[in-house]
Amino acid sequence: MSSPAPSPVDTDTDPHHGRFVVVPAAYVFLLRQGDEGPEVLLQLRRGTGYMDGHWAAAAAGHVERGETAYDAAHREAREEIGVSDLDLDFVTAMHRTRGGEPIDERIDFFFTASTWRGEPRVVEPEKSAGLRWCALGGLDALPDPVVPHERAVLESLRRGTTTPYSTFGFDAATRDAEAPEEGRSR
């Protein structure tokens, strides 16, 4: 007697399909011209379970199913800082790892915006302890600490060395820099 043929695996929904999986996120750095040169708007994270107490992009979050990274960037800017009609410029797609669980494998889409509608403000006070415009020209002027992979993008913006594709965490130095023991979601 022969056994029934195994049923095909649905690779779109089965987390055990054996393929590499990444979690996508979109980030928005608002930029403006300040008295001392370019400035970037950062938020102080709190109550999120990931990098709380660190400064980060003013708006960022996961790309939802059926949503483009551009759409996610617009949505997150509305939801987190109350601005709309952003004129987004793509900066880089960062392939990032912490080398552990599947949730640690990421693809981050970074954007800047120099024009938008509305005044940036904290919309989700349970997730943000405040917003601050920071000089981009001298990263020593940035508040400390800044989420490490976001700091890497800010540094490349400052130097004018952004590339369409970048990586973070594939060597021990950058993997150790971003190793919070608390939760793992962005």
C-alpha positions as CSV (number, residue, x, y, z in Angstrom):
1,M,0.0,0.0,0.0
2,S,1.4,3.4,-0.9
3,S,1.1,6.5,1.2
4,P,-0.7,9.6,0.0
5,A,1.4,12.2,-1.8
6,P,2.4,15.0,0.5
7,S,0.3,18.2,0.1
8,P,2.1,21.1,-1.5
9,V,3.4,23.7,1.0
10,D,1.9,27.2,0.7
11,T,5.1,29.2,0.7
12,D,3.1,32.5,1.1
13,T,1.6,31.6,4.5
14,D,3.5,28.6,5.9
15,P,6.3,29.9,8.2
16,H,8.0,26.5,7.9
17,H,8.6,26.6,4.2
18,G,12.3,26.7,4.7
19,R,12.9,29.9,2.7
20,F,14.6,33.0,3.9
21,V,12.1,35.6,5.2
22,V,12.6,39.3,5.9
23,V,10.5,41.8,7.7
24,P,10.1,45.1,5.7
25,A,9.9,48.5,7.3
26,A,9.8,52.1,6.0
27,Y,11.6,55.1,7.6
28,V,11.1,58.8,7.0
29,F,13.7,61.4,7.9
30,L,12.2,64.9,7.7
31,L,14.8,67.4,6.7
32,R,14.8,71.2,6.9
33,Q,17.3,74.0,6.5
34,G,18.3,75.4,10.0
35,D,20.4,78.4,11.0
36,E,23.5,76.2,11.1
37,G,22.7,74.0,8.0
38,P,20.6,70.9,7.4
39,E,18.6,69.5,10.3
40,V,16.8,66.2,10.7
41,L,13.7,65.5,12.9
42,L,14.2,62.7,15.3
43,Q,11.9,61.1,17.9
44,L,12.8,59.6,21.3
45,R,11.4,56.1,21.4
46,R,9.6,54.8,24.5
47,G,7.1,52.1,25.3
48,T,7.7,50.2,22.0
49,G,9.8,47.3,23.3
50,Y,12.5,48.1,20.7
51,M,15.4,50.5,21.3
52,D,13.4,52.5,23.8
53,G,15.4,55.5,25.0
54,H,17.1,55.8,21.6
55,W,16.6,58.6,19.1
56,A,15.2,57.5,15.8
57,A,13.6,58.6,12.5
58,A,10.6,60.8,13.3
59,A,8.3,58.3,11.5
60,A,9.0,54.6,10.9
61,G,7.2,51.2,11.0
62,H,6.5,47.9,9.3
63,V,5.2,47.7,5.8
64,E,1.8,46.0,6.0
65,R,0.6,43.3,3.6
66,G,-0.4,44.7,0.3
67,E,1.3,48.0,1.0
68,T,4.3,49.5,-0.8
69,A,7.2,50.9,1.2
70,Y,6.3,54.4,-0.2
71,D,2.7,53.9,1.1
72,A,4.0,52.7,4.5
73,A,6.2,55.8,4.8
74,H,3.2,58.1,4.1
75,R,1.0,56.2,6.5
76,E,3.6,56.2,9.3
77,A,4.2,59.9,8.9
78,R,0.4,60.6,9.3
79,E,0.1,58.2,12.2
80,E,3.2,59.1,14.1
81,I,3.9,62.8,13.5
82,G,0.7,64.1,11.9
83,V,2.1,65.2,8.5
84,S,0.9,64.4,5.0
85,D,1.6,65.1,1.4
86,L,5.3,64.3,1.9
87,D,7.5,64.7,-1.2
88,L,9.5,61.5,-0.5
89,D,13.1,60.9,-1.8
90,F,14.3,57.3,-1.7
91,V,17.6,57.0,0.1
92,T,18.5,53.3,0.5
93,A,17.2,49.8,1.0
94,M,19.1,48.4,3.9
95,H,19.4,44.7,4.3
96,R,19.9,44.2,8.0
97,T,20.4,41.2,10.3
98,R,21.1,40.4,13.9
99,G,21.9,36.8,12.9
100,G,19.3,35.1,15.1
101,E,15.6,34.4,14.8
102,P,13.7,35.0,11.5
103,I,12.3,38.2,13.0
104,D,15.8,39.5,13.0
105,E,16.1,39.5,9.2
106,R,15.0,42.9,7.9
107,I,14.8,45.0,4.8
108,D,14.5,48.7,5.7
109,F,13.5,51.3,3.1
110,F,14.8,54.8,4.1
111,F,13.3,58.0,2.7
112,T,13.8,61.7,3.3
113,A,11.2,64.5,2.8
114,S,12.0,68.2,2.7
115,T,8.4,69.3,2.0
116,W,5.1,68.1,3.7
117,R,1.8,69.5,4.9
118,G,1.2,70.0,8.7
119,E,3.3,70.7,11.7
120,P,5.2,67.6,13.0
121,R,4.0,66.7,16.4
122,V,3.9,63.6,18.6
123,V,0.6,61.8,17.8
124,E,1.4,58.6,19.7
125,P,2.7,59.8,23.1
126,E,2.8,56.2,24.5
127,K,5.5,55.4,21.9
128,S,7.4,58.7,21.8
129,A,9.0,60.9,24.5
130,G,9.4,63.8,22.1
131,L,10.6,65.2,18.8
132,R,13.8,67.2,18.2
133,W,15.3,68.9,15.2
134,C,19.0,68.0,15.2
135,A,21.9,69.4,13.1
136,L,22.8,66.9,10.4
137,G,26.2,68.5,9.5
138,G,28.0,67.3,12.6
139,L,26.8,63.9,13.9
140,D,28.5,64.7,17.2
141,A,25.6,67.1,17.6
142,L,23.0,64.3,17.4
143,P,21.5,63.3,20.7
144,D,22.8,60.1,22.2
145,P,22.0,57.3,21.7
146,V,20.7,57.0,18.1
147,V,19.4,53.6,16.9
148,P,22.7,52.2,15.3
149,H,21.4,51.3,11.8
150,E,19.6,54.6,11.5
151,R,22.7,56.4,12.6
152,A,24.6,54.7,9.8
153,V,22.1,56.1,7.3
154,L,22.2,59.6,8.8
155,E,26.0,59.4,8.6
156,S,25.8,58.5,4.8
157,L,23.3,61.4,4.3
158,R,25.7,63.8,6.1
159,R,28.7,62.6,3.9
160,G,26.7,62.5,0.7
161,T,27.6,58.8,0.3
162,T,24.2,57.1,0.2
163,T,23.8,54.1,-2.1
164,P,20.6,52.4,-3.3
165,Y,21.6,49.2,-1.4
166,S,23.3,49.0,2.0
167,T,23.8,46.4,4.7
168,F,24.0,46.4,8.5
169,G,24.7,43.7,11.0
170,F,26.5,41.2,8.8
171,D,29.7,41.7,10.7
172,A,30.1,41.2,14.4
173,A,30.8,44.9,15.1
174,T,27.5,46.1,13.7
175,R,25.5,43.1,14.9
176,D,26.7,43.8,18.5
177,A,25.9,47.5,18.2
178,E,22.2,46.7,17.8
179,A,21.6,44.0,20.3
180,P,18.9,45.2,22.7
181,E,17.7,42.4,25.0
182,E,14.2,43.7,25.1
183,G,11.5,43.1,22.4
184,R,12.3,42.9,18.7
185,S,9.7,44.8,16.8
186,R,9.9,48.2,15.1
